[in-house]
Amino acid sequence: MKKALLLTMTAGMAAALAACGGETEEEQGQESSEQESSEQAEGYPVTITDGMGEEITIEEEPENIVSLLPSNTEIAFALGLGDQIVGVTDFDTYPEEAQEKQSVGGLDFDVETVLSLEPDLILTDSSAVQNSEEGLNQLEEAGAEILVVNDATSFEETYNTINMIGQATGTEEEASSIVDTMEEDVASIEETASAISEEDRKTVWVEVDAPPNIFTTGQNTFMDEMLDIIQADNAAAEEEGWVPYTEEDVVALNPDIIVTTYGFRVENSTENILNRDGWSDVPAVENEEVHDLDSDLVSRPGPRLTDGLQQMAEVVYPDVFTEEQ
């Protein structure tokens, strides 16, 4: 009896194992695929408080992304989302791959073109909500998911934007890595600048638009924060945001350094300043300390902002900062 029972149990176990073995062979690929899909979907749906302070929920990882802002495009490519980007604006010049994507227009983007790309996610910012409200409302009514990032004017807000887009697109680790690198670069430049003494500090006039409409940047702008980081004084530090100035008022500020950001659209921008009537006694002009900076690097809230900080540091304190910094 015992022997018979043992044989029966053995036979049953063998049959079960055979059945399992057959199942594994047939269904292993399917189970593996299901597991991979589950891992990819991990973290979704995700709820985010956007740049307008409103909560939005993204149900699935986006596959088709349209960016309505050059800075968001730069961030998305830096996060490794180049393949998912299907639409950009006319102003998206970096990276080069962005120029190969379908353009949806400029500030007044074409709603039909955007919708034809069947986006899972549309990236914009809070300033665009005011400037392109009608178009964004049409996209929202059509069922498009819109992520409004904050209108960043500081490094910290830029970090928040990068992390927000990372959270929305399932690239949080990549976003964290980018932010860590940027913070390290800023800290390194700040440490180098700490050696600059009070008597060696330079006063800098930042000119973001040329006559007849001269504009500069005051507080709560990237360039003001950059000057603060490198131990320089913004000649317009008492102002707020982007403000107009007369030539007479600029001359009265007596800056040691002048930097412009419009050389890409105004020919001979630095030479024009050096030859302005009535400016010859300004220290920056007298010593030919007039430099043009890459506008995108010093004003676009994205991963290259620290490159702009380095560029600013090198033209203001060339003896302290080098390209190798």
Summary of the structure (lengths in Angstrom):
residues: 325
radius of gyration: 27.8
end to end distance: 86.0
largest distance: 117.2
contacts: 1013
relative contact order: 0.10
helix: 48%
strand: 16%
